[in-house]
């Protein structure tokens, strides 16, 4: 569709966006009414929300609107999976300038829809408003299907720490883009469109995971959340984490040790969890450390020592120390 958002108008834009959507059996009433109705057979609803701001979380010269849609959906749906739940629905709050071409929000919606389909969910409604800067606000919902939620607070000394999904790929892709390059493509795409292992969250809950979260702020930072909530120390074995040869090549080209990306790079949305050592983990899970009694304050160590470099991301403080 040609023209701008302002020319189309609020209700015309809403019709354009909702016309691109698909649905699932969980959606009893979809877009078009005062509110959506989504089935919750478990009688508990898992909910998460997040905001992406242009210039802060994405750049239009780096990512297409479709990329932004996939990423916005992925980071919220991953939070649902990391609680051990199955994603069911997503709500969109969209702020756009009136002069923005209509194709941008339309392609954004295509990305949201397609990522929801990967996770088994659907977009069920939202709101649009005029503003000076593009802002995408997402609320995701999920169903526990009879499982107890897996929080950050259940890790016990003696548990193993295991991860599934990519680590450091998005950060390596960001490093490539920041230097004006567009390859290796796999890492650039990992930054533009993360691929969370949605199935792994509910599967981990069924296996008896004691604590779990997705890796959004960096492995050390997110394991730090588990350590603090569980009042334990977590030690990561750096040698247990595989670093692809191409990531090593990128690191050499930009002067960065790739273990920095693996340990502190965010936005891959891998799933990290703690398990009793008696649990037989599927091959897709990689054991990378263990849970220990806290020696002082709850903390994360690497190969037995505190990590003294940068430790993750904080939206108000920038990089945070571990």
GULOBA-205313 format. One line per 10 residues: number of its first residue (from 1); their letters; for each residue x negated, y, z negated of C-alpha. Coordinates in Angstrom, 2 decimals. Layout:
BEGIN
NUM) a) X/Y/Z ~ ...;
This chain:
BEGIN
1) xxxxxxxxxx) 0.00/0.00/0.00 ~ -1.31/3.45/0.95 ~ -1.09/6.69/-1.01 ~ -1.85/7.70/-4.57 ~ -0.34/6.79/-7.92 ~ 1.12/10.29/-8.16 ~ 2.84/9.98/-4.80 ~ 4.32/6.61/-5.71 ~ 5.54/7.73/-9.15 ~ 5.82/5.83/-12.42;
11) xxxxxxxxxx) 8.68/3.53/-11.52 ~ 7.43/2.94/-8.02 ~ 4.06/1.94/-9.47 ~ 5.72/-0.41/-11.96 ~ 7.68/-2.07/-9.12 ~ 4.48/-2.43/-7.11 ~ 2.60/-4.01/-9.99 ~ 5.31/-6.39/-11.16 ~ 5.93/-7.58/-7.60 ~ 2.45/-9.13/-7.65;
21) xxxxxxxxxx) 3.03/-11.31/-10.71 ~ 3.68/-15.00/-11.18 ~ 5.18/-16.70/-14.23 ~ 4.94/-19.83/-16.37 ~ 7.56/-21.95/-18.20 ~ 6.65/-20.21/-21.48 ~ 8.09/-16.92/-20.16 ~ 11.83/-16.80/-20.87 ~ 12.27/-13.10/-19.95 ~ 9.58/-11.44/-17.86;
31) xxxxxxxxxx) 8.90/-7.85/-16.75 ~ 11.87/-5.59/-16.08 ~ 13.74/-5.54/-19.39 ~ 13.12/-3.62/-22.62 ~ 10.74/-6.37/-23.76 ~ 9.55/-9.77/-22.64 ~ 10.52/-13.02/-24.32 ~ 7.83/-15.69/-24.59 ~ 8.44/-19.15/-26.05 ~ 6.55/-19.93/-29.25;
41) xxxxxxxxxx) 7.19/-23.64/-29.94 ~ 4.68/-23.62/-32.81 ~ 6.64/-20.76/-34.49 ~ 3.33/-18.92/-34.96 ~ 1.94/-16.46/-32.42 ~ -1.77/-15.74/-32.03 ~ -2.35/-12.15/-30.85 ~ -5.38/-10.13/-29.77 ~ -5.85/-6.72/-28.20 ~ -8.69/-4.88/-26.49;
51) xxxxxxxxxx) -9.38/-1.70/-24.51 ~ -11.57/-1.08/-21.47 ~ -12.48/2.53/-20.69 ~ -13.94/3.63/-17.37 ~ -17.55/4.73/-17.77 ~ -17.82/2.85/-21.04 ~ -16.83/-0.72/-20.19 ~ -16.80/-0.69/-16.40 ~ -17.94/1.39/-13.44 ~ -16.05/1.56/-10.19;
61) xxxxxxxxxx) -19.28/1.63/-8.19 ~ -20.28/-1.69/-9.80 ~ -16.96/-3.50/-10.09 ~ -13.86/-3.66/-7.96 ~ -10.44/-3.20/-9.53 ~ -9.94/-6.94/-9.09 ~ -13.16/-7.58/-11.07 ~ -11.97/-5.27/-13.86 ~ -8.66/-7.13/-14.00 ~ -10.34/-10.51/-14.27;
71) xxxxxxxxxx) -12.71/-9.24/-16.96 ~ -10.00/-7.47/-18.98 ~ -7.87/-10.60/-19.07 ~ -10.80/-12.92/-19.76 ~ -12.11/-11.11/-22.82 ~ -8.69/-11.16/-24.48 ~ -7.67/-14.66/-23.49 ~ -11.05/-15.89/-24.79 ~ -10.16/-14.48/-28.22 ~ -6.98/-16.57/-28.19;
81) xxxxxxxxxx) -8.90/-19.72/-27.24 ~ -11.50/-19.02/-29.94 ~ -8.75/-19.32/-32.57 ~ -7.98/-22.80/-31.26 ~ -4.84/-21.64/-29.46 ~ -3.56/-21.95/-25.90 ~ -3.08/-18.59/-24.12 ~ 0.53/-17.94/-23.09 ~ 1.06/-14.28/-22.18 ~ -0.59/-10.95/-21.59;
91) xxxxxxxxxx) 0.67/-7.35/-21.85 ~ -0.92/-4.42/-20.02 ~ -1.20/-0.77/-21.05 ~ -2.61/1.26/-18.15 ~ -3.72/4.90/-18.05 ~ -4.60/6.22/-14.57 ~ -5.12/9.61/-12.88 ~ -2.36/10.70/-10.49 ~ -4.85/11.01/-7.61 ~ -6.02/7.38/-7.94;
101) xxxxxxxxxx) -5.22/5.34/-4.80 ~ -2.38/2.87/-5.42 ~ -4.61/0.06/-4.19 ~ -6.69/0.28/-7.37 ~ -4.00/-0.63/-9.94 ~ -2.54/-3.13/-7.47 ~ -5.85/-4.97/-7.19 ~ -6.31/-4.70/-10.96 ~ -3.01/-6.51/-11.40 ~ -4.11/-9.20/-8.94;
111) xxxxxxxxxx) -7.19/-9.78/-11.11 ~ -5.15/-9.96/-14.30 ~ -2.70/-12.37/-12.69 ~ -5.39/-14.67/-11.31 ~ -7.35/-14.85/-14.58 ~ -4.14/-15.60/-16.44 ~ -3.49/-18.46/-14.03 ~ -6.92/-19.92/-14.86 ~ -6.00/-19.87/-18.56 ~ -2.41/-21.05/-18.06;
121) xxxxxxxxxx) -0.85/-17.73/-19.09 ~ 0.99/-14.93/-17.29 ~ 1.38/-11.14/-17.42 ~ 4.79/-10.43/-18.96 ~ 4.99/-6.64/-19.13 ~ 3.36/-3.41/-20.22 ~ 3.34/0.33/-19.63 ~ 1.70/2.92/-17.36 ~ 0.94/6.54/-18.13 ~ -0.92/9.39/-16.44;
131) xxxxxxxxxx) -4.31/10.41/-17.80 ~ -7.65/11.88/-16.79 ~ -9.62/8.63/-17.12 ~ -8.77/5.03/-16.30 ~ -8.09/2.99/-19.43 ~ -6.94/-0.62/-19.49 ~ -5.42/-1.90/-22.73 ~ -4.64/-5.61/-23.01 ~ -2.68/-7.58/-25.60 ~ -2.89/-11.36/-25.29;
141) xxxxxxxxxx) -0.67/-13.93/-26.99 ~ -1.18/-17.63/-27.64 ~ 0.37/-20.76/-29.13 ~ -1.38/-23.01/-31.68 ~ 0.62/-26.11/-30.63 ~ 0.66/-27.53/-34.12 ~ -3.03/-26.97/-34.90 ~ -4.26/-24.82/-37.73 ~ -6.05/-21.66/-36.55 ~ -9.83/-21.93/-36.62;
151) xxxxxxxxxx) -11.12/-18.77/-38.29 ~ -14.63/-17.47/-38.88 ~ -14.51/-18.34/-42.55 ~ -14.70/-22.13/-42.68 ~ -18.36/-22.97/-41.94 ~ -19.98/-25.18/-44.57 ~ -23.66/-25.89/-45.36 ~ -24.67/-28.95/-43.39 ~ -22.43/-28.15/-40.41 ~ -23.93/-28.05/-36.93;
161) xxxxxxxxxx) -23.66/-24.97/-34.71 ~ -22.71/-25.71/-31.11 ~ -21.90/-23.59/-28.07 ~ -20.20/-24.12/-24.73 ~ -20.25/-21.69/-21.82 ~ -22.85/-19.22/-20.55 ~ -25.22/-17.25/-22.77 ~ -27.11/-14.19/-21.54 ~ -25.78/-14.29/-17.99 ~ -23.73/-11.11/-18.26;
171) xxxxxxxxxx) -26.61/-9.20/-19.86 ~ -28.99/-10.37/-17.14 ~ -26.44/-9.31/-14.52 ~ -26.14/-5.90/-16.18 ~ -29.94/-5.53/-16.04 ~ -29.86/-6.29/-12.32 ~ -27.06/-3.79/-11.64 ~ -28.68/-1.09/-13.79 ~ -31.72/-1.22/-11.54 ~ -29.69/-0.81/-8.38;
181) xxxxxxxxxx) -29.74/-4.42/-7.19 ~ -26.89/-6.84/-6.44 ~ -28.66/-10.21/-6.67 ~ -29.12/-12.88/-7.93 ~ -25.40/-12.86/-7.25 ~ -24.48/-15.49/-9.85 ~ -25.66/-13.25/-12.69 ~ -24.09/-10.09/-11.26 ~ -20.79/-11.94/-10.91 ~ -21.12/-13.23/-14.48;
191) xxxxxxxxxx) -21.19/-9.60/-15.62 ~ -18.32/-8.55/-13.39 ~ -16.11/-11.59/-14.02 ~ -16.95/-13.70/-17.09 ~ -15.74/-17.29/-17.09 ~ -14.73/-18.28/-20.63 ~ -14.25/-22.01/-21.28 ~ -10.63/-21.58/-22.36 ~ -10.01/-25.31/-22.77 ~ -12.88/-25.62/-25.23;
201) xxxxxxxxxx) -11.20/-23.64/-28.02 ~ -8.15/-25.86/-28.53 ~ -10.34/-28.91/-27.92 ~ -12.75/-27.79/-30.64 ~ -9.85/-27.28/-33.04 ~ -8.68/-30.84/-32.32 ~ -12.21/-32.10/-33.02 ~ -12.17/-30.43/-36.43 ~ -14.23/-27.27/-35.83 ~ -14.74/-25.55/-39.20;
211) xxxxxxxxxx) -15.32/-22.04/-37.79 ~ -15.26/-20.55/-34.31 ~ -15.47/-17.35/-32.28 ~ -16.18/-16.26/-28.73 ~ -19.50/-14.61/-27.87 ~ -18.42/-11.10/-26.96 ~ -20.96/-8.97/-28.86 ~ -23.95/-11.32/-28.65 ~ -24.74/-14.73/-30.14 ~ -26.57/-13.39/-33.21;
221) xxxxxxxxxx) -23.94/-10.72/-33.86 ~ -21.00/-13.10/-33.48 ~ -22.61/-15.86/-35.53 ~ -23.27/-13.09/-38.05 ~ -19.50/-12.63/-38.31 ~ -19.14/-16.35/-39.09 ~ -22.01/-16.23/-41.60 ~ -20.48/-13.26/-43.41 ~ -16.94/-14.66/-43.44 ~ -18.15/-18.11/-44.55;
231) xxxxxxxxxx) -20.83/-16.78/-46.96 ~ -23.54/-18.96/-45.44 ~ -26.82/-18.67/-43.56 ~ -26.93/-19.83/-39.96 ~ -30.22/-20.78/-38.32 ~ -30.50/-20.88/-34.54 ~ -33.09/-23.09/-32.85 ~ -34.19/-21.03/-29.87 ~ -35.80/-24.04/-28.18 ~ -32.41/-25.77/-28.03;
241) xxxxxxxxxx) -30.98/-23.09/-25.74 ~ -31.52/-23.64/-22.03 ~ -32.70/-20.62/-20.02 ~ -32.15/-20.97/-16.25 ~ -35.18/-20.43/-14.04 ~ -33.48/-17.54/-12.24 ~ -32.91/-15.79/-15.57 ~ -36.63/-16.15/-16.25 ~ -37.31/-14.63/-12.83 ~ -35.05/-11.65/-13.60;
251) xxxxxxxxxx) -36.75/-11.20/-16.95 ~ -40.18/-11.11/-15.33 ~ -38.96/-8.60/-12.73 ~ -37.53/-6.17/-15.32 ~ -39.98/-6.81/-18.17 ~ -37.56/-8.44/-20.59 ~ -37.94/-11.76/-22.40 ~ -34.73/-13.58/-21.37 ~ -34.31/-15.00/-24.88 ~ -33.30/-11.41/-25.77;
261) xxxxxxxxxx) -30.32/-11.68/-23.39 ~ -29.42/-15.15/-24.62 ~ -29.44/-14.18/-28.30 ~ -28.06/-10.64/-28.14 ~ -26.32/-10.22/-24.77 ~ -22.55/-10.00/-24.99 ~ -19.56/-10.34/-22.67 ~ -20.20/-13.94/-21.58 ~ -17.34/-15.09/-23.82 ~ -18.86/-18.49/-24.46;
271) xxxxxxxxxx) -17.32/-20.34/-27.41 ~ -19.50/-20.97/-30.46 ~ -18.30/-23.16/-33.30 ~ -19.44/-25.07/-36.35 ~ -18.73/-28.78/-36.82 ~ -19.34/-31.45/-39.39 ~ -22.40/-33.52/-38.36 ~ -20.11/-36.56/-38.25 ~ -18.19/-35.16/-35.25 ~ -19.10/-36.64/-31.87;
281) xxxxxxxxxx) -19.19/-33.64/-29.55 ~ -18.44/-33.86/-25.82 ~ -21.35/-33.32/-23.44 ~ -20.26/-29.76/-22.61 ~ -21.14/-28.69/-26.18 ~ -24.80/-27.94/-26.95 ~ -26.02/-28.06/-30.56 ~ -28.18/-24.98/-31.14 ~ -28.50/-24.70/-34.90 ~ -27.21/-25.50/-38.36;
291) xxxxxxxxxx) -25.39/-23.96/-41.28 ~ -27.40/-23.56/-44.50 ~ -26.85/-22.31/-48.02 ~ -27.44/-18.56/-48.11 ~ -30.87/-17.67/-49.50 ~ -29.67/-14.17/-50.32 ~ -27.09/-12.32/-48.27 ~ -25.27/-14.26/-45.55 ~ -27.30/-13.90/-42.39 ~ -28.39/-15.40/-39.08;
301) xxxxxxxxxx) -31.99/-16.46/-38.61 ~ -33.82/-17.67/-35.52 ~ -36.25/-20.57/-35.97 ~ -36.14/-19.93/-39.72 ~ -37.00/-16.24/-39.59 ~ -34.95/-13.03/-39.45 ~ -34.41/-11.66/-35.95 ~ -36.16/-8.29/-35.94 ~ -35.16/-7.11/-32.49 ~ -31.77/-5.78/-31.39;
311) xxxxxxxxxx) -28.90/-7.89/-32.62 ~ -25.73/-7.15/-30.65 ~ -23.23/-4.46/-29.80 ~ -21.20/-2.06/-31.90 ~ -18.77/0.26/-30.08 ~ -19.48/3.22/-32.37 ~ -23.14/2.63/-33.18 ~ -24.33/1.11/-29.90 ~ -26.79/-1.73/-30.42 ~ -26.69/-3.05/-33.96;
321) xx) -29.36/-4.75/-35.98 ~ -28.83/-8.35/-37.03;
